[in-house]
Every structure is written in structure tokens, then in C-alpha cells.
């Protein structure tokens, strides 16, 4: 035969004539496709008068078929080992469907469907080369200049015209084939390609599929992840359209929906090198919290991943969620069941077709000669070897007898996509049937209106079919050629089952229905394992988000007086509240007051009670012996005033301990300084009188003014009135009331926080209330010091002096104790006790030094309580003068002069 030289001009003209509606970019690629098609097809036409790697089923209308009969071969080889399930089962499903359609008188009556079925070898480039067979009949070839060696024109059989193609399986293969089939307007219906990219009706307008796209699958897988409570997962994809687009769809949907973060997105190379899968597993373990792995990979890659996980001793660590490429297949997990245990997989909703099982198990070498790969399947399925002329039998393998039976002498389980292969064939058949009824009404066979079948019109009929498929579910397509999303959800379970394997645990049809109670994980554990970046914070802890990773956070305790407002915020409780033990809310702060049974109250109350009894005893004694010389000499009027003041000082202790109320607070204000003001006003009047008498005597024998009892009482009440006036002015400005002080007892530990019920008297107001009494006390002390030289036989100057000295010491000790406890957690108790004890001590000092000796004489030594000779003012002054001289001479070492005590 002479050299090959087809005319390009006729190719170009025909292609442009049928593709004038197409978009610009396919037109720009036409020269390349034409050159490629011419050379490949021409070589096939001239050197191969039949197709040794395809199945030809004669018929009135021919459908194309693309199936992965063989796996991808090693480097440099197109095809590898036979794929029994994904290859032979699916291809036989198409043959079975053709038989059913051709025998159905109600579907395409008097029309026989034929087929041309090709092997894609799981490789997109090889599948493209094979699919050029489908377009041969559409290319007009000029063979006028071609001659055989004898000069005769060659006899080239005209190829059959393929009206539609069933396939392919892998998305990458379908994409490659779809690019050329759309140029020739050949509709394509896939039974397994799920890449979201194929939903683009602008680029793949002649592509349809009876399986839902991975965008639905990705949504279903995301719903599964969320239902399991996971929010941190990794993704694993085989390089190629199926894996990469599936993962991309999952990631995009998860970003839009929120709540799930991708720890790592790992891609498996198309041609993985040695150790590649071990590196992948090592990389996945870098984010050990992301135990969930979303895997869009072919079954060979799935098996390698499981093997690598087992080598890394990570059995049970990874929680796989597999796409439909894993589905319910046994081949990827063979001898790796322990690693795959708990894996959740998804598969378009399907049913086992009983009719196909009967058909396939009845196949034999004798009745299935139309399948050119069946002998290879037979050898692989029964692990035997067929004898061939000129081929020596391997002694290590048994000889096939031909009497073996599928399902009896070998294991058999219907492959998952068989239903969809049948539905794809029926979808085209129903479209042809509807077209025939419209174009060839009341005619038998193919009429001229359908010869040839127009591809675009057939596509319109395919997109409008709606029938019950082989599993009883409706088969229909949307405007993009996609089938509705219907999935079964499986989990591979081993333990606690009489039949270990894949078990249906839920369904997804636009929404998820997952039966968590039926799920079990590695080792038979029924509790759902966690795959989270950060574990939930404990009650009372807020989330501090990690920048850029919305699923990761650090937990920070709401400390101090803070409580957890929401999962991200801590708020400080109001001043009258403190956080609950779990810090999720605030609770009222307990309110306390000084209790009578407290040691801080018992000691001051006991001391005050003793003082009241002692004061009452003195007062009763003075009243009883009111006219005795000692009582009269002590100044009865001022003594009763002074004793009243001492009594009130003791009484204030009980008001300071009593539960605060408006009345109690009012009496606290009034009596706190009044008792001391009365006491020290009386003492000051006494010391001032003595001082004025003896100072006046030094200058004159005339007595000073205002030394009579009436004058003394008037002076005393004037001094007291200043205190009373100040208190009533305080009442007018700030009426007495109670407050609850939450700040005083608010330590770092909120469990110890307390609100203190008390009167509205601050530390400063207490000091101000006592300040007038302190002024009286200091003034009285000054007069006592000045009167220290007066003879003790004539007055009370020295006892009053000792009283004031001691009282000053008591109050000097009070100040640092009172203010030094300001930061103490028991400040109120200590300050109240300190104040009341100091006041009681000062009152006791006054009572003990001024009146106890007198009572002692009155009660126990009445003989001393007698009237002494009265002395004139002049005699008193002379005695004082002599006393001062004696003191002066004693200091100079002179002789001692005894005073005249006979006066």
C-alpha cells in the first residue's frame, strides 16, 4: 500500500460545518484535534480492519462504551492488570442492559441497539486515543490518491456511527473524552464520573451523568463531619480531576458553611515514588488532633495509604471519610481491615440488581464469547490458566477446565456502579425511544428522520427523560446534566458483628440522616472519637482564637470576679455579686454583720457589761450616800454628769455590735461621741476650776468667778452642747441609714467575698465624731499637767491627771490598730472591737481612778467618811503656797518642811 495522505481540507470543512455553534476556544483547537485524529484514525483504518481491543455488538443504532477494563500500567506501559469489578462487572452491565432493552417490546420496538465498547486502561491519554474510534464515521476521508501495491484502491470498511457514549468511569477520563465528543456533538452519559467540574454546562455541554456530582458528595461528607462533632480535618486527594476537584469542592463548601477547618490538604502524585505514602502519613501526623481524613482518591491510592498507616503503627488513629471511589469496595481494604475499621464511606444510593446477578453468574467461556476480555477475567477469577495453541502452561498454575461457576467456585459481589451503568444505557434508550416516537410516528425501525441521529437533538431528549431506574428510583437530569444527590452512607465495622464489613448507617438526600447509635469505631468503641483542633473549654473559660484558624483556640480562665458571658468573653460581675463556682453566671454576694456570738463581739460586750455594772454600782452608792462628806467633797453634780458619760461610753458598745438599722445608726451617731464628750467636759470643768482657784490664789485672796456648782454645770453643758449640735447638723445633712459595703471584704478569692451590712459611718466620719472628745481630752490633760503641784489633800487634780495620762496612752494605741487594719479581710470586726474596747478602757480608767477609791472608803471604811474642818479660801491658798515651796526646797536639797495637816 502506498503512503498515507488524507486530505485535511475535507476534514476541516466538515468539522466546521457541524461545530459552527460551538464556542471560540474549541474552534481554535480544531486543527490540533484534526491532525491528531487523522493520523491515529488513519493508522487504525489501514493497519487494523477490526479492533482487537474493543467489543463490537451489531445493531441498528450503535452506542459507545468506555470502561476501565485494565488498571493503569507501569511507566511506559498503557495497561496493567485486569480490574474485575470496576472493569468487567461494569462492562457486562452494559451488555446486560442492551440485552434487556433489545428484548423489551415496549422500548425501541423493531430497533436493535448495538455497541462499540473500548478499554480506557484507567488512563486519560489512552482513553482519548481510544475514543477517536467513535468519531471515525463523522470524518470524510478522500482516498482517491491511495493505492495498494497492485494498483487497486484499498477496501476500507466504513466505521459504524456512534450516536452516544456510555462512560467514562474516572472523571479525568471523562473530561478528556468530553472535550472531543462535544466537537462532534456526540452525547456522553457517565455512570461514575462525579467531578464538580463536569457540571459546567458551557464547557461540557454534551456531558450528562446518572450519578450526582461531587459537589453533592462533598456537601454530604461535610454534613457527616459536622454530625460527628469534628471541626478539624485533613484532606487527601489523588492527583487528577476527580480527587482535586472533589477536595476543592469540600474545602469551598466548608469555608462557606463555616465550622470546619482544614488542617492539611495533601495531594497524592499521579506517579508516586517509593516512600511517597510514608511521607504523606508522616505529614498527616504533624497535625495529630486532625484525626479525620477526607479522602478523594482512587482505590489503588487508598490501599497504599492504609498500608503506610499500618507501617507507621497508626492503626486506629486516622478516621477516614471516603468518597464514592472507596464506597463499599473490598479491594482497597483487603488485608488492611484493622486499619480501615471505622472508616465512613459514601456511595450514590444504589441497589443490587438481582437480574444482573443471575445474568453474570450464568456467564461462561462458551456463552460469553462476545466479551473479548472474559477469558482473562476467567483466569484471574478462578486463579487458573487457559491453554492456548503454542503457549506452554505454567506448571505452578492449575489448568482451567471451563466448568467453573462464578459465585460457586469463586467469590462474587456485585460492583457498586452496576446499577448506574444500566441506568445510563436505559437513559439513552428512553431518549431514543422518545425521539423515535416524535420523528418517526407509527413507523417501525429507524426512519430517515433519524438517519443519522442528530447529536444535539438527542442530547435534548436525554436531558428530559424521567423514568424509574433499575433500582426503582427515578432517573432524571437537571439543566447541567447532573443527577439528583442520593447517597447511602456506610461504615466499615469488624467487631461485634457476625458479618464484618460495610454497614449502612445513614442516607443523604439533600439533608443528612445519620444513625449514630449504629456506628462503632476501632476496637468496637461506640463513642465517637474526636477530631478537633482544640477541645471545648471548660465552664468558666473563654476561647482565645488562634489568628487565621477559626477552629483553633486557647482556653483562658475567667479569673477574679469575672464570669463567662459567652464563649469568647469574660465580664466582671456587678459589685454586689460574685461569680458562681463554675464561673458561668454571677450570684449574689452573701451579706454579713457582726454577730453577738463572734469573738470580736463577745470580748467588747463582756467588758462593757462589766463596766455598766461597775458604773451602776458607783452611781447607786453615790445616790445612797449622797449627803456624806466624800460624796459632797467630790462635787456631786459633776460626778453624776461624769458617771452618766461613763455609762454612755459603755453603752455604745452594744449599739456598735447591734444589727444596723435606721434607729441603731442614729443612736450610734449620737452616743458615739456624746458619752466621751460628757465625761471629758466634766473632767475639763473640774481641772479648769482647780487650776483657776490656785492660780488666782497666787495673785489675790479673792476667789475666781464661776467656781460654784451651778456655774460648773453650766460650763459642762455648754461644752456638751457643741457635740450635740454637731451631731444634729450631721443628721440634717446626711440622714442616718444603712449601707451594704461590698468593697471592704472583696479579696482576690471571690468565694470569700462578703457584703457587710453597716451604718453609713466611714472611718473618717468616726474620727470626726470623736475628734471633739479628743480635743476635750487633750485640753483636760494639759490642765492636769498644770495642776500637778496642787496638794492631793485638797482636790482631785492628781487622780484626774493620772486618768488623762492613761487615757491618752489608750487612744494613742487605738489609732495605729484602727487604721492599720484597713486592708484586712476582717477590717470591720477588728475596727469595731478596737474602738469599743478602747472606749471601754478609757471609761474604766476614769471610773477606777476617780470613783473606785471613794466607793471603797464609803463601803469598807465609813469611819473615814467624816466631816473635816472647813477652811477659808485664804487658808487653802496658803497651804498651796507652802506645798509649792516644799517641793522647790526638796529639789534644791534643803530641809523638808512638813505641811500643817491640822487645819
JOGI-V218519 format. One record per helix or strand of 3 or more residues. SS is the DSSP state (h for helix, s for strand). FROM is the first residue (numbers start at 1). TO is the last residue. If there is no record, write none. Layout:
ss = (SS,SS)
from = (FROM,FROM)
to = (TO,TO)
//
This chain:
ss = (h,h,s,s,s,s,h,s,h,s,h,s,h,s,h,s,h,s,h,s,h,s,h,h,s,h,h,h,h,h,s,s,s,h,h,s,s,s,s,s,s,h,h,h,h,h,s,h,s,h,h,h,h,h)
from = (8,24,54,61,70,79,84,113,124,162,171,187,196,207,214,232,241,261,276,292,299,319,331,337,344,354,374,418,448,455,487,501,512,516,522,541,549,562,569,577,586,599,629,636,662,709,738,750,754,763,797,827,862,873)
to = (18,47,57,67,72,82,102,119,138,166,181,190,199,209,227,238,257,268,287,296,311,322,333,340,348,361,382,439,450,463,493,508,514,518,524,546,557,566,572,579,588,624,633,657,699,733,745,752,759,786,820,860,864,892)
//
